[in-house]
Amino acid sequence: MLIENRIFDDLRIGDSRELRRLCTQDDLLIFANVSGNHNPMHIVDPDGPGHQEPVAPSMFIGSLVSAVLGNLLPGAGTLYRRQVLDFCGRAHAGEELLARVTVTAKNPEDGTVTLATEVRRCADDSPIMSGEAVVEAPRTRMSYDDRDLPGLIVQRHRHFEALLARAEPLDPLVTAVVCPEEPHSLGGALLAARHTLITPLLVGSAARIHATAQQIGADLSGVEVIDAPDHDAAARLAVEMVTRGEAQALMKGHLHTDALLRPVLDRAKGLRTGRRLTHVFVMDVPGLAHPLLVTDAAINIAPDLMCKRDIVQNAIDLALALGIELPKVGVLSAVETVNPALQSSIDAALLSKMAERGQITGGLVEGPLALDNAVDLGAARTKGLKSPVAGRADILVAPDLDAGNMLAKQLSYISHAEAAGLVVGARVPIILNSRSDDDMARLASCAVAALFHVRGTGA
């Protein structure tokens, strides 16, 4: 949008401009970090869920007046001399506010302009702030395009917070934690237990588990520890606990994924369901308005068409469990048109047709899509793609493990996303965490497993 200023000679008594601004929690987080005011009244809900949203700092309200002065009236080139602020109300995150300035006096001798200033709540027109500003009005005409300004993205994991809020009231998921024999894996399991997401059953070397607990200062009173001599034995025992109905989920500790999954895949005694095991990252990407699922980035190296069918169906089932009503699946390739020389584009087109024919259910499947036109509506429109999925994908299906793993790690390490990991397709959810995962990622993985279990059992 082109913004033009009003120079001193153009201004008239009674001239007025205003802007509306939806006050969001991200606004308050940005203001807290820029100003250094970390008063929790302005950052988090002090009374817990269901109570009033965070209170907007008074100086944030005052900054809305500054925005009108600097952008609209007088506009670019305006400099403050004085501002009087009288606060008569409080604003909260989620409320739309109106800031208005009105010219009340001009002083030709020093080029200053006096303006009445106010901020009101749009919903009921109640006053939040009133006052007066004295500014030096610009003498030179200026204009600029606000699209040239850099943007900000807040690294706040709202989607994971929402998942935790949904999962914590559920009954804890009884989870066999396999070989939690180092601080990250044991600490993550105990943290999830404190959040009532899981009831951990610690399966592995009892001596190493207790030594690790002592190392991190954790109390294992009331936590069941089941001794197993080595990693293979621990994984087999954990699977047996599931088959006996003693555990509702598996959680990877300090062992290789292959060692954990080997007894799961055993045709006689394992946890197969007739569908391929596939891995799904549930990612909380800063700036993205919804969780993003990426699959398969950890198990199936070079999936064929029927394996990809299971990858897509498993991801849709998980998305439904997370509350996404009609998951939109973008099947990725390097191009958005079918190219016989590019197998991923052929597979993507066939998966789309399989969804149309009911061989994949519960979601909308579109492919092939390049990454840009799967997640960006502008890119999709530029390519002339018109579908409910293009530019709006909730799930990204990679052509192979290499591509999926690179995509997930790019989102984590460059875009600062958090990633929860779950293996689906077995009789129970299998929680996979990396040693580099932080507390939120570990909690979110357990929350995802709990929600998926509830959907699978119909509880």
N, C-alpha and C positions, 0 to 999 in steps of 0.2 A: 504494500500500500504506500502511495506517495504521500509524504507528510510535508506540509508547507507552514512556515511561521507567519506571524502577524507582527510587523514592525511597530514601533512606538506611534508613528504618525497615523497608522491604520486603526488604532484602538479607539473605542468609544465607550463612554460611561454606559453601563448596562450590558455590554457584550458578555456573553456567557458561553462556556463550553463544558461538556461533561463526558465521562466515560464510565462504562459498566465493567465490573471485574468480578468473576467468580473466585472467591477465596478458597483455595484448595489446601490440603495438608502438605502437598509438595511446596506450595508457596511458603508456608510457615517453616518447613525444613530448610529451604534455601535461605530464608531471611535469618534463621537461627545461625546457620553456618557463616553467613556473610557478616552479620552484626556481632557474632560472638555471644549473643544472649541465648543461653541454653536452658532457660527457665522451663521446667517440664510442663507448666500450664499451657505453654505455646506449642509444644511438640507432640505430646501424647495425651490421650484421654485420661485425666487424673482420677476419674471415678470408675473406669472399667467399661466393658462392653455395654451398650444400651443406654449410656449416659451421653451428656453433651460432648460435642466435638471440641478439639483444642481451641483455646481462646486466641484470637489474632492479636499479636502485640500492638500496642497503641501506636508505636512508631511505624509499624507496617501500614496501619490505617493512614497515618500522616503521609507516607510515601505515595499513596494513591493520588493525593493532591499534587505532589511533586510531579507525578506522571502527566497530569493534565496540563500543568504549567509548562513542562519541558517539551511536551509533544504537540499540544493543541493551542493553548492560549496563555501567553503569547507564542510559545513554541520554541523551536530550535534557537539557541543563542541566549535564552533567558537565564539570568543568574539571580539567586536569592539574596535579599538583604535581611529580611526578617520574616519569621513565621510564628504566629500565635495559634496554639492548639488547645481547644477545650473539649475534653472527652466526656460525653454524657451517656454513653452506652457501650456495649461490648459486641463484637462480631466474632463469629466462629467459623471454622473450616466448613465448607459446604454452602455458605450463604453468598448470595450475589449482592454486591455493593455498588453504589453509584457515588462517584466523586464529581463535584461541580465547583467551578470557580466563576466569579462574576466581577467585572471591572467596576470599582467604586470611585476611583480617583486617579488623576494623572498629574505628574509634576514635571513640567517642561524644563525646569532648571537643571535637574539632575537625571532626567530620563527614567525616573522610577514610576511604577504603576502599583496601585493598591487594589487588592482583590479580596472579596469575601470568599471564604472557602468552607466547604462542608462535605461530609460523607454521610450517606443514608443507606439504610437497609432496603433493598428493592422490594422484598416480600410485603412489608407493611408500611414503607415510607418512614420508618422511625429514624430519628437522628442518632448517629454514632459519634460524630465529631463536628464541631464548628470552629471557625477561627478567621484569621486575617493574614494575608501574605503581602509583603512588599518586595517587589522584584525589579531588577534592571531589565527593561524590555530591549529586545534586539533592535539595532538600527539598520541592519543589513538583511535583505531577503535571503532565506535559505530554504532548501528542500532536500529530502533524502528519501530513499526507499527502505522501509523498515525490514524488508526481506534480506537486506545486507547485514543485519545484525546477527552475531553468533547466538546460537540457542544453548539451552542448558538441559541436561537430563539428570534427574535425581536417582541416585543408586539406593532405592528403597524397595524392599522386596515385599510389596503389598500382596502379590498373589500367593506367596508362601504363607504370609500372615493369615490370609483368608483360609487357606487349607488347614492350617493349625487350628484356627477358630472352629472349623467344621469337625475336625477329627478329635480334638481333646475331650468333648463331652461323650464320645463313644466308649464302650467297654474297652479296656486295654487289650491289644492284640497279643496273645500268648506267642512269643517269638523265640525260637531256638537260635541263639547267637553263636555262630560257629567260630571257635578259636579267637575269642576277644583277649588276646595275649599281649597286647601293647596298648599304650595310653589312648590313642585315637579311637580304636575300635571299642575298647571297654568304656571309655568315657562317653562316647556317643550313645551306646546302649543304655547306660545309666541315666544320661540326660533325657533320653526319650522316655524312660520309665518315670522320671520326675515330672514330666509333662503328661503323664497318664496315657501316652500313646501306645506303649507296649508293656507287657510283663515279661522281662527277659529271663530265659533259661540259658545259663552260660555253659556251653559245651566245649570242652577242650582240656588242656593240661591244667588241673586244679592248682598245681604249684605255681605255674606261670601266671595264671589268672589272679591268684591271691597276691603274688609278688607285684604284679602290675597295679592292683588296687592299692597296695601300700605305697607304691611309687607316686600315684596321683592323689593320695589322701582320701580314697573312697572307702565307704563303709559298705560291706557286702552282707550285712545282717539282713536276713529275710529274703535274700536273693539265692536261688538254687544254683549250685555249681555242680555240673556233672562231669566227672573225670573221664578223659579219653587219652590214650597214649600218644597219638600223633594226629596230624591233620586229616589224613584219609579216614581214620577211625572216627574222628569227631564228625566229619561230614556224613558218614554212613549212619552214625547214631542219631544225628539230627533228623535225617530223612525218616528213619524208623520211628522217631517220636511223632512225626507228622502222620505217618500211616497208622499209628496207634491212637491218633486223636489227641495226643498230649500237647501238640504245638499247632498253631494256626498260620505260622509264617516262618521263613528262614531269613537270617541276616548274616551277611558276610562279615567275618572278623579279619584276623591277620593271617590269611591264607590265599593261595592263588584261586582265581575264579574257576579254573578248570577242575581243581580239587573239590570245590564245593558242588559243581554241577555234575560231576561224574556219577555219583550215586543218584542224583535227581533223575538222570537220563537212563538209568538202568531199566531195561525193558521188563524185568520180572518184579523188581522190588522198588522201583523208582516212583516218580510223581508225574509221569507223562499223562497227557489228556487226549492225545491224538492231534494236537496242534503244535507247531514248532514253538520252542522257547525263543522269545525275542526280548531284546532290551529296549526300554524307553527312557529317555531323559525327559523329565518335566522341568522346564527351564523358566525362571523368573528373570526376564530380560528388562533392564531399565528402559523406560520410555515406551514399552510395548503394553497395550491396553489389556492383554489377556495372556494367560500362560501359553508357552510354546512347547509342544512335544516334538522331540527329535528321535528318530528311530531308523534303522538299528545301528547303534554305534559301538557295540561291545561284544556281540556273540556271533552273528552270522556273517562270515567273511565275504562271500560272493554269492548272495542268495539268488536262486532261480525264480521263475515266475510264481510257482506255487508257494515257495517260501515267502516271497514278497506278499502274497495274498494273506498269509498268516501274520506277517509283520503289520500290515495295514489293519487287519481285523483286531489284533491285540491292542494296537494303539487306539482305535476307536472305542473299544470296550473300556480301556483305562480312562479315556477322555470323558466318556459318559459317567463313569464313577466319580470323576472330579467335578461334575456339575455342568459340563459343556453340553447343552441340550442337543445340538445337531453338529457334531464335529466336522470341520472342513479340512480335508486331507489334500495337501499338495504333494504329488509324486514328482520328485525332482529329477531333472536331467540337465545337460548343458544347454539345451535349447527347449523352446516351447512348441516345436513342430516335430512330427514323427520323421525320423531319418533312419532308413534301413541300415545305414552303416553304424548307427549308435544304438546298441542293444537297450540301454536304459530308457531311451525314448519309446521304443517298441513296447517294453514291459509296462511303462507308465500308461500308454494308451490302452493296453489290454486290461490293466487294473481298473481303469476308468470304466471300460465296457463291462467288466465283471461286476462292478458295483451297480451299474444300470440294470443288469440281469439278475440281481439278487444274490450273487455269489459272495458279495461283501455287503454287510448290512449295518445300519445304525448311523451312517454318516454320508457325507457328500465327498466323492473322490474325483479329482481332476488331475490330468497329466497327459503329456509331459509339461512341466513348468520349470523354467529356470528360477533360481532362487529369488532374483529381484522381483519377478512378476508373481511369485507365490506369496510374498509378504508385503509388497508395496503396491497400493492401489494405483498410484500414479504411473508406476512402471507397467502395470498390467494394462492400463488404458492406452499408454503410448504404443504398446504392442497390439492393440486392438482386441485384447482378450476380455470377453464379457461373460462372466460366470459367477455364481455365488462363492466360488473358492478363490479364484485369481485375485491376489492382493489381500486376501483375508484368511489365509490358512491358519488353522489351529495346530495342525500336525504336519511336519515335514518328513517325508519318507526319502531317505538317501538311497542312491543306487547301489552302494556297497558299504562295507564297514569303513574303508579308508575315508570315503567322503563324509560319512556320518560322524566319525570320530573327529575329523578336522573341523567340521561345522560346529559340533558341540564345544570343542575346546576353543575355537575362535570366539564363540559367544561368551564363554567363561572368562577367557584371559584378555580379550580385547574389548568386548562389549560389557564386561563386568557383570555377567549374568550369574545367578546361582543355579545349580543343577541338582535335582533329586533324581536318583536312579532306581529303577525297578525292573526285574525280570518277570515277564508274564507269559502265560501259556502252560504253566505247571498247575498242579492242583492247589497250590497256595502261592501267594506272592513271595518273591525273593528279593530282599533289600540288598542292593549293592552300593557300597560307598567306597570312595577313594580315600587314601590316607591324607590327601591334601584338602578334603572337604572340611568346611568350617561347621560350626554348631548348627546354623540355620539349614544348611544343606542336609545334614544328618537328620534333623528333626523333620524336615519336609519329606524326606524319603520314607520315614516311618508313618507320617500322616497320609501320604499317598497310598502306602500299603494298607493302612487301616480302612481308608475309604474304599479301596478296591475290594478288600475282603468283605466289607458290608454289602456292597453291590452283588458280589458273587454268591453270598449266602442268603441274600434277600432279607437280612436282618433290619 
